């Protein structure tokens, strides 16, 4: 008989950095878990407890933390405690993500803490990458095969869910439905965490597995950030002090996993008045010099308070 009093509570952090190429998340255990720590009753706050755990495990100092959700792990085997995870999201800039010189950035098992491309965990979410198309096609074929193995009375419901979350058969792709897509694949036994089917460890199709509910937590963090770039200028928290318009557009596209229209994007950025020219130019090799910009931080803070939008991500 299950002992319902056995519960372990952990604090989990999703730390995100944009390195100019792709969004990355800080991981432990060779990418199998997110930074985490136990809930301690002697700490003055949950955030303080989590900051201390992350810095101890990775050497990375954590700034502002935004609470995501509280997750209850799927039912464990008899005798094992059920895990409850209180999750947080934090954004950082390139440079600030490096461990302090005095730190020992290794987890307790001796594996180095590492920043991993978040699309390694959700390859189907990268709709802007042509290389992802074959993997997405293979995944959808497996999902269709699973649906046809269910009772016929469920076929319509399951196909409707598939179409809604994956943007098929007339439905639009909604980049915020990250968790819903993952949970449908979990239900179908098509991700390793489900432990319901032998999927052959094909990580380029099903994504890298994570311990406990950490991939669900990561999915929630990605969805939260994708939603926030529509109504808050949070993208500036991932950008360096100076950047080109192309770099800003690329950051939005890589977070959203889809393209935006170049001219419309630049027109909307100019209309918002969130950035200004620095007077300098980028001197990257092999191309024409590009003007450098910076965020007008006083205006950004006003927009945060007022709820003004950064350019809405739209499909090309």
C-alpha positions as CSV (number, residue, x, y, z in Angstrom):
1,X,0.0,0.0,0.0
2,X,1.4,3.4,-1.0
3,X,2.4,5.7,1.9
4,X,1.1,9.1,0.8
5,X,3.0,10.9,3.5
6,X,6.3,10.3,1.7
7,X,6.9,13.5,-0.1
8,X,10.2,15.2,-1.1
9,X,10.1,18.9,-2.1
10,X,12.8,20.3,-4.3
11,X,13.5,23.7,-5.8
12,X,14.4,23.7,-9.5
13,X,16.0,26.5,-11.5
14,X,15.7,27.1,-15.3
15,X,18.6,29.5,-16.1
16,X,18.5,30.7,-19.7
17,X,21.3,32.4,-21.7
18,X,21.3,33.4,-25.4
19,X,24.8,33.1,-26.8
20,X,24.1,34.7,-30.2
21,X,23.3,31.3,-31.7
22,X,20.6,29.6,-29.6
23,X,18.9,29.7,-26.2
24,X,20.8,27.5,-23.7
25,X,19.9,26.2,-20.3
26,X,22.2,25.4,-17.4
27,X,22.2,21.6,-16.7
28,X,23.8,19.1,-14.4
29,X,24.5,15.3,-14.7
30,X,25.6,15.5,-18.3
31,X,22.4,17.4,-19.2
32,X,20.0,15.1,-17.4
33,X,18.8,17.5,-14.8
34,X,18.4,21.2,-14.0
35,X,20.1,22.9,-11.1
36,X,18.1,22.0,-8.0
37,X,18.2,21.8,-4.2
38,X,16.1,20.6,-1.3
39,X,13.6,22.9,0.4
40,X,15.4,24.1,3.5
41,X,13.4,25.4,6.5
42,X,16.3,27.4,7.8
43,X,16.7,29.7,4.7
44,X,15.0,33.1,4.8
45,X,13.2,32.5,1.5
46,X,12.7,29.9,-1.3
47,X,14.6,32.1,-3.7
48,X,17.6,32.4,-1.3
49,X,17.7,28.7,-0.8
50,X,17.7,28.1,-4.6
51,X,20.3,30.7,-5.3
52,X,22.6,29.1,-2.8
53,X,22.1,25.6,-4.3
54,X,22.7,26.8,-7.9
55,X,25.9,28.7,-7.0
56,X,27.1,25.7,-5.0
57,X,26.4,23.3,-7.8
58,X,27.5,25.4,-10.8
59,X,29.4,28.5,-9.6
60,X,26.9,30.7,-11.5
61,X,25.4,33.6,-9.5
62,X,21.6,33.9,-10.0
63,X,19.9,37.2,-10.3
64,X,16.1,37.8,-10.4
65,X,14.1,34.6,-10.2
66,X,10.5,34.3,-11.4
67,X,8.4,31.5,-10.1
68,X,6.9,29.1,-12.7
69,X,4.8,26.4,-11.3
70,X,4.8,23.7,-8.7
71,X,4.9,20.2,-10.2
72,X,4.0,16.8,-8.6
73,X,6.1,14.0,-10.1
74,X,4.3,11.1,-11.7
75,X,3.5,8.4,-9.1
76,X,6.7,6.6,-8.1
77,X,7.1,2.9,-7.2
78,X,5.8,1.8,-3.8
79,X,8.0,2.8,-1.0
80,X,9.6,5.7,-2.9
81,X,8.7,9.3,-2.0
82,X,6.7,11.4,-4.3
83,X,8.6,14.5,-5.5
84,X,7.1,18.0,-5.5
85,X,9.2,20.5,-7.5
86,X,8.8,24.3,-7.1
87,X,10.3,25.8,-10.2
88,X,11.8,29.2,-11.1
89,X,13.0,30.9,-14.3
90,X,16.0,33.2,-14.5
91,X,17.5,35.0,-17.5
92,X,21.1,36.0,-17.8
93,X,23.5,37.6,-20.4
94,X,26.5,36.1,-22.1
95,X,29.5,36.7,-19.8
96,X,27.4,36.6,-16.6
97,X,26.8,32.9,-17.1
98,X,30.4,32.0,-16.5
99,X,31.3,30.5,-13.1
100,X,33.1,32.7,-10.6
101,X,36.9,32.1,-10.5
102,X,36.7,30.7,-7.0
103,X,33.9,28.3,-7.8
104,X,34.0,24.6,-8.5
105,X,31.4,24.2,-11.3
106,X,30.8,20.5,-10.9
107,X,27.7,18.7,-9.6
108,X,27.9,16.3,-6.7
109,X,28.6,13.4,-9.0
110,X,31.6,15.2,-10.4
111,X,30.1,16.0,-13.8
112,X,30.6,19.6,-15.0
113,X,27.7,21.9,-15.1
114,X,27.0,22.7,-18.8
115,X,24.9,25.0,-20.9
116,X,22.8,23.0,-23.4
117,X,20.8,24.0,-26.4
118,X,17.2,23.8,-25.3
119,X,16.3,22.4,-28.7
120,X,18.4,19.3,-27.8
121,X,15.5,18.5,-25.5
122,X,12.6,19.6,-27.8
123,X,13.8,19.3,-31.4
124,X,10.3,19.5,-32.7
125,X,10.0,23.0,-31.2
126,X,12.6,24.5,-33.6
127,X,10.2,25.3,-36.5
128,X,12.7,27.8,-38.0
129,X,15.4,25.1,-38.6
130,X,15.1,23.1,-41.8
131,X,17.2,20.3,-40.3
132,X,14.5,19.7,-37.8
133,X,11.8,18.8,-40.4
134,X,12.8,15.1,-40.9
135,X,12.8,14.5,-37.1
136,X,9.4,16.2,-36.7
137,X,8.1,14.1,-39.6
138,X,9.4,10.9,-37.9
139,X,7.9,11.9,-34.6
140,X,4.5,12.6,-36.1
141,X,4.5,9.3,-37.9
142,X,5.1,7.5,-34.5
143,X,2.3,9.6,-33.0
144,X,-0.1,8.6,-35.8
145,X,0.8,4.9,-35.3
146,X,0.1,5.2,-31.6
147,X,-3.3,6.8,-32.2
148,X,-4.4,4.0,-34.5
149,X,-3.5,1.5,-31.8
150,X,-6.0,3.2,-29.4
151,X,-9.7,2.3,-29.3
152,X,-11.5,3.7,-32.3
153,X,-13.8,5.9,-30.2
154,X,-10.7,7.9,-29.1
155,X,-9.4,8.5,-32.6
156,X,-11.2,11.7,-33.3
157,X,-10.3,13.2,-29.9
158,X,-6.6,12.3,-30.2
159,X,-6.3,13.4,-33.8
160,X,-7.9,16.7,-32.9
161,X,-5.4,17.2,-30.0
162,X,-2.5,16.3,-32.4
163,X,-3.7,18.8,-34.9
164,X,-4.2,21.6,-32.4
165,X,-0.8,21.2,-30.7
166,X,1.3,20.5,-33.8
167,X,-0.5,22.9,-36.1
168,X,-1.8,20.3,-38.6
169,X,-4.7,20.1,-41.0
170,X,-5.7,23.7,-41.0
171,X,-4.7,24.5,-37.4
172,X,-2.0,27.1,-36.8
173,X,1.2,26.3,-34.9
174,X,1.1,28.0,-31.5
175,X,4.7,28.3,-30.2
176,X,3.5,28.6,-26.6
177,X,2.0,25.1,-26.5
178,X,5.4,23.5,-25.6
179,X,4.1,21.6,-22.5
180,X,1.0,20.4,-24.3
181,X,3.1,18.9,-27.1
182,X,5.4,17.2,-24.7
183,X,2.6,15.8,-22.6
184,X,0.8,14.4,-25.6
185,X,4.1,12.6,-26.6
186,X,4.5,11.5,-23.0
187,X,1.0,10.0,-23.1
188,X,1.9,8.2,-26.3
189,X,5.0,6.8,-24.7
190,X,7.2,8.5,-27.3
191,X,9.6,10.1,-24.9
192,X,12.0,8.2,-22.6
193,X,10.6,9.6,-19.4
194,X,7.3,7.8,-20.1
195,X,8.9,4.3,-19.8
196,X,6.0,3.0,-21.8
197,X,7.7,2.0,-25.1
198,X,11.1,1.0,-26.5
199,X,11.8,4.1,-28.6
200,X,15.4,3.2,-29.3
201,X,17.0,6.1,-27.7
202,X,16.6,8.3,-30.8
203,X,17.4,11.6,-29.2
204,X,17.4,13.5,-32.4
205,X,13.7,12.7,-32.8
206,X,12.5,12.4,-29.2
207,X,14.9,14.8,-27.5
208,X,17.2,14.3,-24.6
209,X,15.7,12.8,-21.5
210,X,15.8,14.4,-18.1
211,X,15.4,13.1,-14.6
212,X,12.1,13.3,-12.7
213,X,9.9,16.1,-14.1
214,X,12.7,18.4,-15.2
215,X,11.8,18.2,-18.9
216,X,8.2,19.2,-18.1
217,X,9.6,22.1,-16.1
218,X,11.9,23.1,-18.9
219,X,8.9,23.0,-21.4
220,X,7.0,25.3,-19.0
221,X,9.9,27.7,-18.9
222,X,10.2,27.9,-22.7
223,X,6.5,28.5,-23.0
224,X,6.6,31.2,-20.4
225,X,9.4,33.0,-22.1
226,X,7.8,32.7,-25.5
227,X,4.6,34.2,-24.2
228,X,6.4,37.0,-22.4
229,X,8.3,38.3,-25.4
230,X,4.9,39.2,-26.8
231,X,3.8,41.5,-24.0
232,X,7.0,42.4,-22.1
233,X,10.4,43.6,-23.4
234,X,12.2,40.7,-21.6
235,X,14.4,39.9,-24.5
236,X,16.7,42.7,-23.4
237,X,17.6,40.6,-20.4
238,X,19.3,38.1,-22.8
239,X,21.1,40.6,-25.0
240,X,24.6,42.1,-24.6
241,X,25.0,45.8,-23.9
242,X,25.4,46.5,-27.6
243,X,23.9,44.5,-30.5
244,X,22.8,44.8,-34.2
245,X,19.2,44.7,-35.3
246,X,19.9,41.4,-37.0
247,X,21.2,40.0,-33.6
248,X,18.0,41.2,-31.9
249,X,15.8,39.7,-34.5
250,X,17.8,36.4,-34.3
251,X,17.3,36.3,-30.6
252,X,13.6,36.7,-30.9
253,X,13.4,34.1,-33.7
254,X,15.5,31.5,-31.8
255,X,13.5,31.9,-28.6
256,X,10.2,31.6,-30.5
257,X,11.5,28.8,-32.7
258,X,10.1,30.5,-35.8
259,X,10.9,33.3,-38.3
260,X,9.7,36.9,-38.2
261,X,9.3,39.2,-41.2
262,X,12.4,41.4,-41.3
263,X,10.9,44.7,-42.4
264,X,7.9,44.4,-40.1
265,X,10.1,43.4,-37.2
266,X,12.4,46.5,-37.6
267,X,9.4,48.8,-38.1
268,X,7.8,47.6,-34.9
269,X,11.1,47.9,-33.0
270,X,11.4,51.5,-34.2
271,X,7.8,52.2,-33.3
272,X,8.3,51.0,-29.7
273,X,11.2,53.3,-29.2
274,X,13.0,50.7,-27.0
275,X,16.4,51.0,-28.6
276,X,18.8,53.7,-29.7
277,X,22.0,53.8,-31.8
278,X,25.3,53.8,-29.9
279,X,27.2,55.5,-32.7
280,X,29.4,52.5,-33.1
281,X,29.4,49.8,-35.8
282,X,29.9,46.0,-35.7
283,X,33.2,45.0,-37.4
284,X,32.4,41.4,-38.0
285,X,34.6,39.8,-40.7
286,X,33.2,39.1,-44.1
287,X,30.3,41.6,-44.1
288,X,29.4,45.2,-44.2
289,X,29.6,47.1,-40.9
290,X,26.3,47.2,-39.1
291,X,25.0,49.8,-36.7
292,X,25.1,48.9,-33.1
293,X,22.2,49.6,-30.8
294,X,21.5,49.5,-27.1
295,X,18.3,49.3,-25.1
296,X,17.0,52.5,-23.6
297,X,16.8,51.1,-20.1
298,X,14.6,53.9,-18.7
299,X,12.1,53.3,-21.5
300,X,12.3,49.6,-21.1
301,X,11.4,49.9,-17.4
302,X,8.5,52.2,-18.3
303,X,7.2,49.6,-20.9
304,X,7.5,46.8,-18.3
305,X,5.3,48.8,-15.9
306,X,2.9,49.8,-18.6
307,X,2.7,46.4,-20.2
308,X,3.8,47.6,-23.7
309,X,4.8,45.0,-26.2
310,X,8.0,44.1,-27.9
311,X,7.2,43.1,-31.5
312,X,4.8,40.2,-31.7
313,X,6.4,37.1,-33.3
314,X,4.6,36.1,-36.5
315,X,5.2,33.4,-39.0
316,X,6.9,34.4,-42.2
